[in-house]
Amino acid sequence: MANFFDSINPKLQAFIEAQKIFFTATAAAEGRINLSPKGLDSLRVVDPNRVVWLNLTGSGNETAAQLREVNRITLMFCSFEEKPLILRLYGSARTIHPKDGEWETLYQLFPDDNGARQIFDVSIESVQTSCGFAVPLMEFQQEREVLTDWSSKQGKKGIKAYWEKKNQVSIDGLPTGIFDNTVL
């Protein structure tokens, strides 16, 4: 059965911190819904109603574009290895770019990554848990190093060129704001 909470309690925080993958969902007023898996060491619980997520350079930049238009986001975590549980965080998010004043303070919470693109500062409005009984049992093997290896090889100039080519608009043509506040 589903249960709702006003915030992330210590037990739920420990669950979040133990997960190797989480999913993000956003949607603009029209167009496609974005639902993306996220991994690596890219999420921190800052307090019971706030998480920050380091967004790394990828093939698209849908979350940034959609949050500019409709500021709502859902993060979902689910257990694949232990006691079944699904956890959803519902809220809104601010997009923080490398040029923004808060960047350095928040970026220090994460491992250094050449492909760091934005930090999404998520304000949690509600938390939901549900059973997760139908989620399959799977065993974690290891993190993939493909993205971090790729971004390391690109260097700052290569990452900027990639952003210019692939990350300025969403697949539905919405601006992402990647260069509004970003200087490499």
Backbone as JSON Lines, residues from 0, in Angstrom:
{"i":0,"aa":"M","n":[0.82,-1.18,0.0],"ca":[0.0,0.0,0.0],"c":[0.87,1.26,0.0]}
{"i":1,"aa":"A","n":[0.39,2.28,-0.66],"ca":[1.13,3.54,-0.74],"c":[0.97,4.34,0.54]}
{"i":2,"aa":"N","n":[2.05,4.97,0.95],"ca":[2.06,5.87,2.11],"c":[2.68,7.19,1.68]}
{"i":3,"aa":"F","n":[2.13,8.29,2.19],"ca":[2.67,9.61,1.89],"c":[3.28,10.22,3.14]}
{"i":4,"aa":"F","n":[4.36,10.98,2.92],"ca":[5.06,11.67,3.99],"c":[5.32,13.11,3.54]}
{"i":5,"aa":"D","n":[5.51,14.0,4.5],"ca":[5.82,15.4,4.2],"c":[7.3,15.61,3.9]}
{"i":6,"aa":"S","n":[8.14,14.64,4.3],"ca":[9.58,14.81,4.14],"c":[10.27,13.45,4.13]}
{"i":7,"aa":"I","n":[11.57,13.5,3.9],"ca":[12.4,12.29,3.89],"c":[12.85,12.03,5.33]}
{"i":8,"aa":"N","n":[12.41,10.92,5.89],"ca":[12.84,10.59,7.25],"c":[14.18,9.84,7.18]}
{"i":9,"aa":"P","n":[14.86,9.64,8.3],"ca":[16.18,8.98,8.28],"c":[16.18,7.59,7.63]}
{"i":10,"aa":"K","n":[15.13,6.82,7.84],"ca":[15.04,5.48,7.23],"c":[14.97,5.59,5.7]}
{"i":11,"aa":"L","n":[14.17,6.53,5.21],"ca":[14.05,6.72,3.75],"c":[15.33,7.32,3.18]}
{"i":12,"aa":"Q","n":[16.0,8.18,3.92],"ca":[17.28,8.72,3.46],"c":[18.3,7.6,3.29]}
{"i":13,"aa":"A","n":[18.36,6.7,4.25],"ca":[19.3,5.57,4.15],"c":[18.97,4.72,2.93]}
{"i":14,"aa":"F","n":[17.68,4.52,2.65],"ca":[17.28,3.77,1.45],"c":[17.75,4.48,0.18]}
{"i":15,"aa":"I","n":[17.51,5.79,0.09],"ca":[17.94,6.57,-1.08],"c":[19.45,6.44,-1.28]}
{"i":16,"aa":"E","n":[20.2,6.62,-0.21],"ca":[21.66,6.59,-0.31],"c":[22.21,5.22,-0.68]}
{"i":17,"aa":"A","n":[21.45,4.17,-0.46],"ca":[21.9,2.81,-0.8],"c":[21.63,2.44,-2.25]}
{"i":18,"aa":"Q","n":[20.82,3.22,-2.96],"ca":[20.45,2.85,-4.32],"c":[21.53,3.22,-5.33]}
{"i":19,"aa":"K","n":[21.73,2.37,-6.3],"ca":[22.73,2.59,-7.36],"c":[22.13,3.27,-8.58]}
{"i":20,"aa":"I","n":[20.82,3.37,-8.64],"ca":[20.14,3.99,-9.77],"c":[18.89,4.7,-9.25]}
{"i":21,"aa":"F","n":[18.53,5.8,-9.9],"ca":[17.25,6.44,-9.65],"c":[16.74,6.96,-10.99]}
{"i":22,"aa":"F","n":[15.49,7.34,-11.02],"ca":[14.85,7.77,-12.25],"c":[14.29,9.17,-12.04]}
{"i":23,"aa":"T","n":[14.38,10.01,-13.08],"ca":[13.83,11.35,-13.03],"c":[12.72,11.47,-14.07]}
{"i":24,"aa":"A","n":[11.68,12.22,-13.73],"ca":[10.59,12.45,-14.67],"c":[10.21,13.92,-14.64]}
{"i":25,"aa":"T","n":[10.08,14.5,-15.83],"ca":[9.61,15.88,-16.0],"c":[8.73,15.92,-17.24]}
{"i":26,"aa":"A","n":[7.95,16.98,-17.36],"ca":[7.11,17.15,-18.54],"c":[6.83,18.63,-18.74]}
{"i":27,"aa":"A","n":[6.94,19.07,-19.97],"ca":[6.52,20.43,-20.32],"c":[5.01,20.41,-20.52]}
{"i":28,"aa":"A","n":[4.42,21.55,-20.84],"ca":[2.97,21.61,-21.04],"c":[2.53,20.73,-22.22]}
{"i":29,"aa":"E","n":[3.39,20.64,-23.22],"ca":[3.1,19.81,-24.39],"c":[4.36,19.06,-24.77]}
{"i":30,"aa":"G","n":[4.2,18.05,-25.59],"ca":[5.35,17.28,-26.04],"c":[5.56,16.02,-25.21]}
{"i":31,"aa":"R","n":[6.73,15.48,-25.34],"ca":[7.06,14.22,-24.7],"c":[7.3,14.37,-23.2]}
{"i":32,"aa":"I","n":[7.0,13.32,-22.47],"ca":[7.37,13.23,-21.06],"c":[8.78,12.68,-21.02]}
{"i":33,"aa":"N","n":[9.63,13.26,-20.2],"ca":[11.0,12.77,-20.07],"c":[11.09,11.89,-18.83]}
{"i":34,"aa":"L","n":[11.57,10.68,-19.02],"ca":[11.8,9.74,-17.93],"c":[13.18,9.15,-18.16]}
{"i":35,"aa":"S","n":[14.11,9.43,-17.24],"ca":[15.51,9.05,-17.45],"c":[16.08,8.31,-16.25]}
{"i":36,"aa":"P","n":[16.87,7.25,-16.51],"ca":[17.61,6.61,-15.43],"c":[18.87,7.4,-15.14]}
{"i":37,"aa":"K","n":[19.25,7.48,-13.88],"ca":[20.47,8.19,-13.48],"c":[21.26,7.29,-12.54]}
{"i":38,"aa":"G","n":[22.56,7.35,-12.68],"ca":[23.41,6.53,-11.83],"c":[24.64,7.31,-11.4]}
{"i":39,"aa":"L","n":[25.7,6.59,-11.17],"ca":[26.94,7.14,-10.66],"c":[26.66,7.78,-9.3]}
{"i":40,"aa":"D","n":[27.6,8.49,-8.77],"ca":[27.49,9.1,-7.45],"c":[26.99,10.53,-7.63]}
{"i":41,"aa":"S","n":[25.69,10.68,-7.97],"ca":[25.21,11.97,-8.45],"c":[24.04,12.57,-7.67]}
{"i":42,"aa":"L","n":[23.7,12.04,-6.5],"ca":[22.57,12.58,-5.76],"c":[22.91,12.67,-4.28]}
{"i":43,"aa":"R","n":[22.49,13.77,-3.65],"ca":[22.7,13.97,-2.22],"c":[21.41,14.44,-1.57]}
{"i":44,"aa":"V","n":[21.09,13.87,-0.41],"ca":[20.01,14.38,0.42],"c":[20.62,15.47,1.27]}
{"i":45,"aa":"V","n":[20.17,16.7,1.09],"ca":[20.72,17.85,1.81],"c":[20.0,18.03,3.14]}
{"i":46,"aa":"D","n":[18.69,17.88,3.11],"ca":[17.88,17.91,4.33],"c":[16.58,17.17,4.04]}
{"i":47,"aa":"P","n":[15.67,17.04,5.0],"ca":[14.47,16.23,4.78],"c":[13.56,16.68,3.64]}
{"i":48,"aa":"N","n":[13.71,17.91,3.17],"ca":[12.88,18.4,2.06],"c":[13.71,18.93,0.9]}
{"i":49,"aa":"R","n":[14.95,18.46,0.78],"ca":[15.81,18.96,-0.3],"c":[16.84,17.9,-0.7]}
{"i":50,"aa":"V","n":[16.9,17.66,-2.01],"ca":[17.98,16.84,-2.57],"c":[18.62,17.63,-3.7]}
{"i":51,"aa":"V","n":[19.87,17.36,-3.95],"ca":[20.56,17.94,-5.11],"c":[21.09,16.8,-5.96]}
{"i":52,"aa":"W","n":[21.0,17.01,-7.26],"ca":[21.4,15.99,-8.22],"c":[22.33,16.63,-9.24]}
{"i":53,"aa":"L","n":[23.52,16.07,-9.37],"ca":[24.5,16.53,-10.35],"c":[24.16,15.91,-11.69]}
{"i":54,"aa":"N","n":[23.79,16.75,-12.64],"ca":[23.42,16.29,-13.97],"c":[24.66,16.3,-14.86]}
{"i":55,"aa":"L","n":[24.99,15.15,-15.39],"ca":[26.16,15.01,-16.24],"c":[25.78,15.15,-17.7]}
{"i":56,"aa":"T","n":[26.73,15.55,-18.53],"ca":[26.49,15.71,-19.96],"c":[26.03,14.4,-20.55]}
{"i":57,"aa":"G","n":[24.97,14.48,-21.33],"ca":[24.43,13.31,-21.98],"c":[23.89,13.66,-23.35]}
{"i":58,"aa":"S","n":[23.22,12.7,-23.95],"ca":[22.76,12.86,-25.32],"c":[21.68,13.92,-25.46]}
{"i":59,"aa":"G","n":[20.94,14.19,-24.41],"ca":[19.93,15.23,-24.43],"c":[20.02,16.05,-23.15]}
{"i":60,"aa":"N","n":[19.15,17.05,-23.07],"ca":[19.12,17.93,-21.9],"c":[17.66,18.25,-21.59]}
{"i":61,"aa":"E","n":[16.85,17.21,-21.62],"ca":[15.4,17.35,-21.5],"c":[14.96,17.94,-20.16]}
{"i":62,"aa":"T","n":[15.54,17.46,-19.07],"ca":[15.12,17.94,-17.75],"c":[15.26,19.45,-17.65]}
{"i":63,"aa":"A","n":[16.39,19.98,-18.07],"ca":[16.62,21.43,-17.99],"c":[15.58,22.19,-18.82]}
{"i":64,"aa":"A","n":[15.3,21.71,-20.03],"ca":[14.33,22.39,-20.89],"c":[12.94,22.34,-20.3]}
{"i":65,"aa":"Q","n":[12.53,21.2,-19.82],"ca":[11.17,21.07,-19.32],"c":[10.96,21.82,-18.01]}
{"i":66,"aa":"L","n":[11.97,21.84,-17.14],"ca":[11.84,22.59,-15.89],"c":[11.74,24.09,-16.13]}
{"i":67,"aa":"R","n":[12.31,24.58,-17.22],"ca":[12.19,26.01,-17.55],"c":[10.74,26.37,-17.86]}
{"i":68,"aa":"E","n":[10.01,25.42,-18.41],"ca":[8.62,25.68,-18.8],"c":[7.62,25.32,-17.69]}
{"i":69,"aa":"V","n":[7.78,24.14,-17.11],"ca":[6.88,23.67,-16.04],"c":[7.77,23.13,-14.93]}
{"i":70,"aa":"N","n":[7.8,23.83,-13.83],"ca":[8.73,23.49,-12.75],"c":[8.14,22.43,-11.82]}
{"i":71,"aa":"R","n":[8.19,21.19,-12.28],"ca":[7.8,20.06,-11.45],"c":[8.67,18.87,-11.84]}
{"i":72,"aa":"I","n":[8.99,18.05,-10.84],"ca":[9.87,16.92,-11.08],"c":[9.5,15.8,-10.12]}
{"i":73,"aa":"T","n":[9.67,14.58,-10.57],"ca":[9.53,13.4,-9.72],"c":[10.81,12.6,-9.82]}
{"i":74,"aa":"L","n":[11.35,12.2,-8.68],"ca":[12.48,11.28,-8.63],"c":[11.96,9.98,-8.06]}
{"i":75,"aa":"M","n":[12.36,8.85,-8.66],"ca":[11.91,7.55,-8.18],"c":[13.09,6.64,-7.92]}
{"i":76,"aa":"F","n":[13.04,5.97,-6.79],"ca":[14.05,4.99,-6.39],"c":[13.31,3.68,-6.17]}
{"i":77,"aa":"C","n":[13.94,2.57,-6.53],"ca":[13.32,1.28,-6.23],"c":[14.4,0.26,-5.89]}
{"i":78,"aa":"S","n":[14.05,-0.6,-4.97],"ca":[14.98,-1.62,-4.53],"c":[14.96,-2.79,-5.5]}
{"i":79,"aa":"F","n":[16.13,-3.18,-5.96],"ca":[16.28,-4.35,-6.83],"c":[16.91,-5.51,-6.08]}
{"i":80,"aa":"E","n":[17.5,-5.25,-4.91],"ca":[18.29,-6.27,-4.24],"c":[17.73,-6.72,-2.89]}
{"i":81,"aa":"E","n":[17.13,-5.87,-2.16],"ca":[16.76,-6.2,-0.78],"c":[15.24,-6.24,-0.63]}
{"i":82,"aa":"K","n":[14.8,-5.82,0.53],"ca":[13.38,-5.71,0.81],"c":[12.74,-4.81,-0.25]}
{"i":83,"aa":"P","n":[11.64,-5.24,-0.85],"ca":[11.03,-4.44,-1.91],"c":[10.51,-3.1,-1.39]}
{"i":84,"aa":"L","n":[10.75,-2.06,-2.18],"ca":[10.26,-0.73,-1.86],"c":[10.41,0.16,-3.08]}
{"i":85,"aa":"I","n":[9.43,0.98,-3.33],"ca":[9.5,2.05,-4.32],"c":[9.32,3.36,-3.56]}
{"i":86,"aa":"L","n":[10.13,4.34,-3.86],"ca":[10.1,5.64,-3.19],"c":[10.07,6.72,-4.26]}
{"i":87,"aa":"R","n":[9.09,7.61,-4.16],"ca":[8.99,8.75,-5.08],"c":[9.1,10.05,-4.3]}
{"i":88,"aa":"L","n":[9.87,10.98,-4.87],"ca":[9.98,12.33,-4.33],"c":[9.32,13.27,-5.33]}
{"i":89,"aa":"Y","n":[8.34,14.01,-4.9],"ca":[7.62,14.95,-5.75],"c":[8.01,16.36,-5.36]}
{"i":90,"aa":"G","n":[8.3,17.21,-6.35],"ca":[8.65,18.57,-6.01],"c":[8.9,19.45,-7.2]}
{"i":91,"aa":"S","n":[9.67,20.49,-6.95],"ca":[10.08,21.45,-7.97],"c":[11.6,21.58,-7.88]}
{"i":92,"aa":"A","n":[12.2,22.17,-8.91],"ca":[13.66,22.23,-8.92],"c":[14.18,23.52,-9.5]}
{"i":93,"aa":"R","n":[15.31,23.95,-8.95],"ca":[16.05,25.08,-9.52],"c":[17.24,24.49,-10.27]}
{"i":94,"aa":"T","n":[17.53,25.06,-11.41],"ca":[18.69,24.63,-12.19],"c":[19.86,25.54,-11.85]}
{"i":95,"aa":"I","n":[20.97,24.96,-11.44],"ca":[22.17,25.71,-11.09],"c":[23.26,25.36,-12.09]}
{"i":96,"aa":"H","n":[23.83,26.39,-12.7],"ca":[24.88,26.22,-13.7],"c":[26.25,26.53,-13.08]}
{"i":97,"aa":"P","n":[27.33,26.11,-13.74],"ca":[28.68,26.36,-13.2],"c":[28.99,27.82,-12.91]}
{"i":98,"aa":"K","n":[28.37,28.75,-13.58],"ca":[28.64,30.16,-13.34],"c":[27.87,30.72,-12.13]}
{"i":99,"aa":"D","n":[26.85,30.02,-11.69],"ca":[26.02,30.49,-10.58],"c":[26.78,30.44,-9.26]}
{"i":100,"aa":"G","n":[26.46,31.37,-8.37],"ca":[27.16,31.49,-7.09],"c":[27.11,30.25,-6.23]}
{"i":101,"aa":"E","n":[26.04,29.5,-6.29],"ca":[25.89,28.3,-5.46],"c":[26.64,27.09,-6.0]}
{"i":102,"aa":"W","n":[27.08,27.17,-7.26],"ca":[27.69,26.01,-7.91],"c":[28.82,25.4,-7.09]}
{"i":103,"aa":"E","n":[29.8,26.18,-6.72],"ca":[30.99,25.64,-6.04],"c":[30.64,24.93,-4.74]}
{"i":104,"aa":"T","n":[29.77,25.53,-3.96],"ca":[29.39,24.92,-2.68],"c":[28.71,23.58,-2.91]}
{"i":105,"aa":"L","n":[27.76,23.52,-3.84],"ca":[27.05,22.27,-4.09],"c":[27.89,21.27,-4.85]}
{"i":106,"aa":"Y","n":[28.69,21.73,-5.8],"ca":[29.51,20.82,-6.6],"c":[30.52,20.07,-5.73]}
{"i":107,"aa":"Q","n":[30.95,20.67,-4.63],"ca":[31.89,20.01,-3.72],"c":[31.29,18.76,-3.07]}
{"i":108,"aa":"L","n":[29.98,18.61,-3.12],"ca":[29.34,17.43,-2.55],"c":[29.55,16.18,-3.39]}
{"i":109,"aa":"F","n":[30.03,16.36,-4.63],"ca":[30.12,15.26,-5.58],"c":[31.56,15.02,-6.03]}
{"i":110,"aa":"P","n":[31.83,13.82,-6.57],"ca":[33.14,13.59,-7.18],"c":[33.29,14.51,-8.4]}
{"i":111,"aa":"D","n":[34.5,14.99,-8.64],"ca":[34.76,15.87,-9.77],"c":[34.48,15.12,-11.07]}
{"i":112,"aa":"D","n":[33.8,15.77,-11.99],"ca":[33.49,15.16,-13.28],"c":[33.52,16.23,-14.36]}
{"i":113,"aa":"N","n":[34.35,16.03,-15.36],"ca":[34.51,16.97,-16.46],"c":[33.19,17.24,-17.19]}
{"i":114,"aa":"G","n":[32.26,16.29,-17.14],"ca":[30.99,16.42,-17.84],"c":[29.87,17.04,-17.02]}
{"i":115,"aa":"A","n":[30.19,17.57,-15.83],"ca":[29.16,18.18,-14.99],"c":[28.49,19.32,-15.75]}
{"i":116,"aa":"R","n":[27.18,19.26,-15.87],"ca":[26.44,20.19,-16.71],"c":[25.57,21.14,-15.89]}
{"i":117,"aa":"Q","n":[24.78,20.6,-14.99],"ca":[23.94,21.39,-14.1],"c":[23.83,20.64,-12.78]}
{"i":118,"aa":"I","n":[23.38,21.37,-11.78],"ca":[22.92,20.75,-10.54],"c":[21.46,21.13,-10.42]}
{"i":119,"aa":"F","n":[20.63,20.13,-10.2],"ca":[19.22,20.4,-9.96],"c":[19.0,20.35,-8.45]}
{"i":120,"aa":"D","n":[18.54,21.47,-7.91],"ca":[18.27,21.62,-6.49],"c":[16.77,21.4,-6.31]}
{"i":121,"aa":"V","n":[16.42,20.23,-5.8],"ca":[15.03,19.8,-5.76],"c":[14.42,20.07,-4.38]}
{"i":122,"aa":"S","n":[13.34,20.83,-4.37],"ca":[12.55,21.07,-3.16],"c":[11.45,20.02,-3.11]}
{"i":123,"aa":"I","n":[11.46,19.22,-2.05],"ca":[10.53,18.11,-1.93],"c":[9.22,18.59,-1.31]}
{"i":124,"aa":"E","n":[8.12,18.36,-2.02],"ca":[6.8,18.72,-1.51],"c":[6.11,17.54,-0.84]}
{"i":125,"aa":"S","n":[6.33,16.34,-1.38],"ca":[5.79,15.14,-0.75],"c":[6.64,13.94,-1.14]}
{"i":126,"aa":"V","n":[6.54,12.92,-0.3],"ca":[7.28,11.67,-0.46],"c":[6.26,10.54,-0.43]}
{"i":127,"aa":"Q","n":[6.4,9.6,-1.35],"ca":[5.49,8.47,-1.39],"c":[6.28,7.17,-1.41]}
{"i":128,"aa":"T","n":[5.85,6.22,-0.63],"ca":[6.41,4.87,-0.7],"c":[5.31,3.92,-1.16]}
{"i":129,"aa":"S","n":[5.72,2.87,-1.85],"ca":[4.8,1.8,-2.22],"c":[5.57,0.48,-2.19]}
{"i":130,"aa":"C","n":[4.84,-0.61,-2.35],"ca":[5.39,-1.93,-2.03],"c":[6.58,-2.37,-2.89]}
{"i":131,"aa":"G","n":[6.52,-2.23,-4.18],"ca":[7.59,-2.71,-5.04],"c":[7.64,-4.22,-5.19]}
{"i":132,"aa":"F","n":[6.54,-4.9,-4.89],"ca":[6.53,-6.37,-4.92],"c":[6.77,-6.93,-6.31]}
{"i":133,"aa":"A","n":[6.47,-6.18,-7.38],"ca":[6.65,-6.68,-8.74],"c":[7.99,-6.28,-9.35]}
{"i":134,"aa":"V","n":[8.81,-5.53,-8.63],"ca":[10.12,-5.13,-9.13],"c":[11.04,-6.35,-9.04]}
{"i":135,"aa":"P","n":[11.71,-6.71,-10.13],"ca":[12.55,-7.92,-10.1],"c":[13.76,-7.77,-9.19]}
{"i":136,"aa":"L","n":[14.24,-8.91,-8.72],"ca":[15.49,-8.96,-7.97],"c":[16.63,-8.99,-8.96]}
{"i":137,"aa":"M","n":[17.57,-8.08,-8.81],"ca":[18.74,-8.03,-9.67],"c":[19.95,-7.71,-8.81]}
{"i":138,"aa":"E","n":[21.11,-8.17,-9.25],"ca":[22.32,-7.95,-8.49],"c":[23.19,-6.88,-9.16]}
{"i":139,"aa":"F","n":[23.63,-5.91,-8.38],"ca":[24.51,-4.86,-8.88],"c":[25.9,-5.45,-9.13]}
{"i":140,"aa":"Q","n":[26.47,-5.17,-10.3],"ca":[27.81,-5.64,-10.61],"c":[28.84,-4.53,-10.43]}
{"i":141,"aa":"Q","n":[28.64,-3.41,-11.13],"ca":[29.56,-2.29,-11.03],"c":[29.01,-1.1,-11.8]}
{"i":142,"aa":"E","n":[29.59,0.07,-11.53],"ca":[29.24,1.26,-12.3],"c":[29.84,1.15,-13.69]}
{"i":143,"aa":"R","n":[29.17,1.71,-14.66],"ca":[29.76,1.82,-16.01],"c":[30.67,3.04,-16.01]}
{"i":144,"aa":"E","n":[31.8,2.93,-16.65],"ca":[32.75,4.04,-16.71],"c":[32.73,4.74,-18.06]}
{"i":145,"aa":"V","n":[31.83,4.34,-18.93],"ca":[31.79,4.88,-20.29],"c":[31.61,6.39,-20.3]}
{"i":146,"aa":"L","n":[30.62,6.91,-19.55],"ca":[30.34,8.35,-19.57],"c":[31.5,9.15,-18.97]}
{"i":147,"aa":"T","n":[32.01,8.73,-17.84],"ca":[33.11,9.48,-17.23],"c":[34.38,9.41,-18.07]}
{"i":148,"aa":"D","n":[34.64,8.27,-18.68],"ca":[35.8,8.16,-19.58],"c":[35.62,9.08,-20.79]}
{"i":149,"aa":"W","n":[34.42,9.08,-21.36],"ca":[34.14,9.9,-22.53],"c":[34.32,11.38,-22.21]}
{"i":150,"aa":"S","n":[33.71,11.84,-21.1],"ca":[33.79,13.27,-20.77],"c":[35.22,13.68,-20.42]}
{"i":151,"aa":"S","n":[35.97,12.79,-19.81],"ca":[37.37,13.08,-19.49],"c":[38.18,13.27,-20.77]}
{"i":152,"aa":"K","n":[37.93,12.45,-21.77],"ca":[38.65,12.56,-23.04],"c":[38.27,13.81,-23.82]}
{"i":153,"aa":"Q","n":[37.04,14.3,-23.64],"ca":[36.57,15.48,-24.37],"c":[37.29,16.76,-23.95]}
{"i":154,"aa":"G","n":[37.58,16.87,-22.65],"ca":[38.13,18.12,-22.13],"c":[37.06,19.19,-22.13]}
{"i":155,"aa":"K","n":[37.35,20.34,-21.53],"ca":[36.36,21.42,-21.42],"c":[35.9,21.92,-22.79]}
{"i":156,"aa":"K","n":[36.84,22.06,-23.74],"ca":[36.46,22.55,-25.07],"c":[35.57,21.55,-25.79]}
{"i":157,"aa":"G","n":[35.88,20.28,-25.66],"ca":[35.08,19.24,-26.3],"c":[33.68,19.16,-25.71]}
{"i":158,"aa":"I","n":[33.58,19.3,-24.39],"ca":[32.27,19.29,-23.74],"c":[31.45,20.49,-24.21]}
{"i":159,"aa":"K","n":[32.07,21.67,-24.27],"ca":[31.34,22.86,-24.73],"c":[30.86,22.66,-26.17]}
{"i":160,"aa":"A","n":[31.69,22.11,-27.02],"ca":[31.28,21.85,-28.41],"c":[30.12,20.87,-28.47]}
{"i":161,"aa":"Y","n":[30.16,19.87,-27.61],"ca":[29.07,18.9,-27.56],"c":[27.78,19.58,-27.11]}
{"i":162,"aa":"W","n":[27.86,20.43,-26.06],"ca":[26.68,21.16,-25.61],"c":[26.11,22.0,-26.73]}
{"i":163,"aa":"E","n":[27.0,22.67,-27.48],"ca":[26.54,23.52,-28.59],"c":[25.79,22.7,-29.63]}
{"i":164,"aa":"K","n":[26.25,21.5,-29.89],"ca":[25.65,20.65,-30.91],"c":[24.42,19.9,-30.42]}
{"i":165,"aa":"K","n":[24.44,19.39,-29.19],"ca":[23.41,18.44,-28.74],"c":[22.55,18.88,-27.55]}
{"i":166,"aa":"N","n":[22.95,19.92,-26.81],"ca":[22.28,20.2,-25.54],"c":[21.59,21.55,-25.44]}
{"i":167,"aa":"Q","n":[21.44,22.29,-26.53],"ca":[20.82,23.62,-26.45],"c":[19.3,23.6,-26.52]}
{"i":168,"aa":"V","n":[18.73,22.6,-27.16],"ca":[17.28,22.47,-27.23],"c":[16.88,21.03,-26.95]}
{"i":169,"aa":"S","n":[15.67,20.88,-26.45],"ca":[15.14,19.55,-26.17],"c":[14.71,18.88,-27.47]}
{"i":170,"aa":"I","n":[14.31,17.63,-27.37],"ca":[13.84,16.93,-28.57],"c":[12.54,17.53,-29.09]}
{"i":171,"aa":"D","n":[11.83,18.3,-28.24],"ca":[10.63,18.99,-28.67],"c":[10.89,20.45,-29.03]}
{"i":172,"aa":"G","n":[12.18,20.84,-29.1],"ca":[12.54,22.18,-29.52],"c":[12.53,23.25,-28.44]}
{"i":173,"aa":"L","n":[12.44,22.86,-27.18],"ca":[12.44,23.83,-26.08],"c":[13.88,24.2,-25.72]}
{"i":174,"aa":"P","n":[14.14,25.47,-25.44],"ca":[15.5,25.86,-25.04],"c":[15.86,25.28,-23.67]}
{"i":175,"aa":"T","n":[17.1,24.87,-23.53],"ca":[17.56,24.28,-22.27],"c":[18.22,25.29,-21.35]}
{"i":176,"aa":"G","n":[18.67,26.42,-21.88],"ca":[19.35,27.42,-21.06],"c":[20.78,27.05,-20.74]}
{"i":177,"aa":"I","n":[21.35,26.09,-21.45],"ca":[22.69,25.6,-21.14],"c":[23.74,26.72,-21.16]}
{"i":178,"aa":"F","n":[23.57,27.69,-22.03],"ca":[24.56,28.76,-22.11],"c":[24.08,30.07,-21.48]}
{"i":179,"aa":"D","n":[22.88,30.08,-20.9],"ca":[22.38,31.29,-20.26],"c":[23.29,31.75,-19.13]}
{"i":180,"aa":"N","n":[23.77,30.79,-18.34],"ca":[24.59,31.12,-17.18],"c":[25.87,30.29,-17.11]}
{"i":181,"aa":"T","n":[26.23,29.67,-18.19],"ca":[27.33,28.73,-18.14],"c":[28.54,29.25,-18.91]}
{"i":182,"aa":"V","n":[29.68,29.21,-18.28],"ca":[30.94,29.58,-18.91],"c":[31.9,28.43,-18.68]}
{"i":183,"aa":"L","n":[32.52,27.97,-19.72],"ca":[33.55,26.91,-19.56],"c":[34.91,27.51,-19.75]}
